[in-house]
């Protein structure tokens, strides 16, 4: 499956979805002008990937900020992972947040409560 790379901008996160190297990450700020347009290739890639995933999918979310529109698309991504878990695939969402960013830590916990996917919460300085 072809790797999906999206370079970051001031308003959109960096994306790396690489099945061959087992790297799945969205990092940075997410407040793109057209959130649907930005996230659609990510959703399409993940839906295709979910048909034949790796034995373990560790998905890293390293967001430092996301707007309300992005939060819905993040939820939609997590729902793809929930379907994968329901089908018997191993998925782990790694939610990274700064130690001082209680809002982002709380957001990760809220997502964890909304979906039936294993989460690991990691903090950094």
N, C-alpha and C positions, 0 to 999 in steps of 0.2 A: 504494500500500500504506500502511495506517495506521501512523503512528509509534508505537513502543513506548517509553514513558518510565516508569521506576521510580525514585522518589525514594529516596535513601540513608537508612539507619537506622544505629543503633549496630552492628548485626550484619550488615547487607546492603549491597551496593554500589549505586551509582547506575548506571542503565542508560539508554542512549539509542541506539535503533535507528531511524534515519530515512533511508529510501531516497531520498526526494526531495532532501534536502539533503546526501546522501552522508556522513552522520555515523553511525559505529558505534563505540560505546565502552562499556566496563564499567570503573568506577573505584571505589576505596575498599577497604573491608574486606568479605570474604565469609566469613561464618560463620553463615548463617541457620539457625534452629532446624530447619526442614524444607527441606533443600536441594533436593529434588526439586520440591516445591511452588513454591519461589522460581524455579528455573531452567526449569521446564516452559514458561512463556509465551515465554521467550527462545528455547528450542530450537524451539518451534512457529513463531515468527516467522522464525527463520533458515531453517528447512526450506522455508517458503513462499517466502521471499526467494530461496533458492537455485534455484528454478525459473525465475526471470526476474531475475537480478542486474544491477547496474550494470556498466559496462564495466570498472571497477576497484573492488574492495572493499578499503578500508583499515580494518582493525579494530584499534582501540586498546584495549589492556589496560593499565590504570593501577592495578593492585591493590597495596595496601600490605601486605595480609595475606590469606591464604585458608587455610581448614582442609582436612583430608584429604578430607572429603565434597565440598567445593567443587572440589577438584583433579580429581576424576573428571568432574564436569560441565564444567569448563573444557576437559578433554581431549575430551569429547563435542562441544563447540562447535567445537574445532579440527578434529575429524573431518568435520564438515559442510563446513568450508572445504577440507579435503583432497579431498573428493568434487567440490567445485566446480572445483578446480584440475584434477583428472583429467578433467573434462568440458570443459576448455579455457578456463575463466574466470580472470581475473586477480584474485588475492587477495594482500594483504600484511598480515601481522600485525605491528603495532607494539607491542613489549613495553617498557613504560615502568617504570623502577625508580629509586629513589633511589641516588645514587652510593655512599652508605655502606651500602646494603642488599645485601650479597653473596648472601644466601640467595635473595632475589627475582630477582636477576640469574641465579643458577644455575638457578632454577626455569624461567625463560624459555628458557635454553639446553637444558634437559632436554626441555621441550615441543617445541622446534625439532627435536630429534633424533628424537622420536616420530612426528612427522607430516611429510608431504611438502607443506609450505606455506612460501613465502618468509617469513622473519622479518627484522625490523629491530629491533635492541636500542638503546634510547635511555635515557640516564641524565640525571638532574637533581639539583640540590642540595636 
